[in-house]
Amino acid sequence: MPFALKNALLTFSFFLFISIVFCQPSGDIQWAPDGNGYLFIKNGSIVHASMPGNNETVILAKELLVPAGQTSALAINSYSFSSDNQKVLIFTNSKKVWRYNTRGDYWVYNFQKKSLMQLGKSLPSASLMFAKISPDGMKAAYVSAHNLYVEDLISNEIKQLTFDGSRKLINGTFDWVYEEEFNCRDGFRWSPDSKKIAYWQIDAKETKDYIMLNTTDSIYPKVIPVEYPVAGEAPSPYKIGVINIETAQTKWMDIPTDPVLRSYVPRMDWADNNDELIIQHLNRKQNESNIMLCNASTGLSQIIYSEKDSAWIDLLNGWSWIKQGKEFLWESEKDGWRHIYKISRDGKKEILITPGKYDVMEFECIDEKNGYVYFDASPANATQKYLYRAKLDRKGKAELLSPANQIGTHNYDISPNGKYASHSFSNYFTPSASEWITLPDHNALDGHKVFHAVETADSTKSNIKFFKVKTQEGVEMDGWMVKPENFDSTKKYAVVFYVYTEPAGQNVKDVYGAGRNLLYRGNMAKDGYIYIAIDNRGTPVPKGSAWRKCVYRKIGSINIRDQALAAKEILKWPFVDSSRIAVWGWSGGGSATLNLMFQYPEIYKTGIAIAAVGNQLTYDNIYQERYMGLPQENREDFVKGSPITYAKNLVGNLLYIHGTGDDNVHYANAEMLINELIKYNRQFQLMSYPNRTHSISEGEGTFMHLSTLYTTYLKEHCPPGGR
């Protein structure tokens, strides 16, 4: 299902074999504003390393972060500096809010006064969210208990700016579904002149709660309500307000919306000045996007740029201002490929600056001084990734910067001035190596570590093979396969398919660790399994928008058929045992596992489905409606794509696993599926993990139990080895 469904899997380092996760930023390094150095935490202190020599200087020693009356220094979860570098904001004692630790305590260290002060000291402990020092360095703003506050950094006077906040009326942050599907968490922005704050208000009073029960932490169950709009339910209304710091008065922006269907504003910021906001406004179906400028004083808004799509519009990086706010860069798939456009402030002029039949995979940075934009792409191989740059004036072709002899997947963290980058590389047989480089020459600064990793790697020692498979319908897909050790082509082997199949996840990537299954206790190759993953149409691979969006209103149909028809081709291989075919997946992959087992029982004999959406009508509106439309208009597509519709067809061996405390894919999915299987006397095995969330990670011994269960079931019902 959606990208955040995968976040929880990070708990057990599943990123090594589930390449669909949307990772929370690690915060390991922060580039200095001038781009000639970076900051990082070392032994509890904040250290600056200057480039190109990586010469280290302690900026804020651990000893200075000991609060009065205490003996231990603050543990730094994250940090940020004021614009004049005279103050540093420390986030500590963090607590989880749904997926990430976004609530905690904030402290400010003042370099001039050599003092350490806690923000929001009169407010409940670990209740502050998203604290930010104002651009002038004089104040800090934060959210606590759904209200906005501002605090003077000299007098420590706290001023409450909003007073109506509650679990159902949310100021400065977001409800569950905005966080899950739009990656919206921090919900307010300082104006450049430090006099105003723009913020979201989400009104979830009419949004129904999904009631979860915590039945394990006390004798009597505890009710846990989560505001959760399922597909077909109207979104929680939003407002965008600009609040004056002095008067605490809010001016609401006049943003048109459908009074019945409603709409979304997933992106908002100041429009590179003190007078206007820029927002992205999406209609309910998320197939029409308007970029709007809003007057911060009058609230009046105007559309400056629009686009429509016959399927949906992916939410990308937002705008990047250039030429002192006269133009901005914007990503769009309007010509069938994901590209970067340069758009004038009034929206009347646009230039495609990355033309060609390829997708921009990631927007890296802008080197405006030298007139370049840096981005990742892989025109020739959808399983890999490389760094390119293109001229902002569109003159000339995009230039490949990644070394031509380093074939695989490159990742970069580029300095603001475009001169330096942290570079890492791997492919399926080359362990990941990292180095510091200069750009655009891509010259290594610290020993050519990637070059040496490539030179010493030996592809012949890997039993992973990348392949392409073409179905009887002419659809060609990428896949990887891990063959058994001591493979004998005269024998037939059991095959285990790992699946995800939906728009949020690409499995087949040329990275080190591809083909690993950390849920399996032991070594699948040594035990004698063939392990395979295939990326069907609808997965977010860089093959153009037609590839990705042909599944609109057909999730559970096209993606499933592609997988099944690919499996049919693989069953023709002489070393594949068609009587021992297994499939497994988590979340959206669990849904795919169920659909494959139910719709194609002649192929898949054993399935392990974890945390699956059994009924698409139970999942949240932002994700499910984006890809499937509105149930009020095409309910039959939701039904047709849901595993419970086909549960009566189960023939093989099914292990179904779900956490009862899953706030993402609710346990109701398990019980709806169970009812259908009971109705048709279809026998299966069920494992419910009490009070575990979508990651099934909580509680002592949980992972050991889960992996043992998984492995035992697989070996029993799909035994490994050549025959």
Buried (B, 14 or more C-beta within 10 A) or exposed (E): BBBBBBBBBBBBEBBBBBBBBBEBEEBEEBBBEEBBBBBBBEEBBBBBBEBBEEEEEBBBEBEBBEBEEEEEBBBBBBBBBBBEEBBBBBBBBBEEBBBBBBBBBBBBBBBEEEEBBBBBEEBEEBBBBBBBBBBBBEBBBBBBBBBBBBBEBEEBEBBEBBEEBEBBBBBBBBBBBBBBBBBBBBBBBBBBEBBBBBBBBBBBEEBEBBEBBBBBEEEEEEEBEBBBBBBBBBBBBBBBBBBBBEEBEBBEBEBEBEEEBBBBBBBBBBBBBBBBBBBBBBBBBBBBBBBBBBBBEEBEBEEBBEBEBEBBBBBBEBBBBBEEEEBBBBBBBBBEBBBBBBBBBEBEEBBBBBBBEBBBBBBBBBBBEEBBBBBBBBBEBBBBBBBBBBBBEEEEEBEBBBBEEBBBBBBBBBBBBBBBBBBBBBBBBBEBBBBBBBBBEBEBBEEBBBBEBBEEBEEEEBBBBBEEBEBEEEBEBBBBBBBBEEBEEEBBBBBBBBBBBBBBBBBBBBBBBBBBBBBBBEEBBEBBBBBBBBBBBBBBBBBBBEBBBBBBBBBBBBBBBBBBBBBBBBEEBEBBBBEBBBBBBBBBBBBBBBBBBBBBBEBBBBBBBBBBBBBBBBBBBBBBBBBBBBBEEEBEBBBBBBBBBBBEEBEBBBBBBBBBBBBBBBBBBBBBBBEBBEEEEBEBEEBBBEBBBBBBBBBEEBBEBBBEBBBEBBBEBBBBBBE
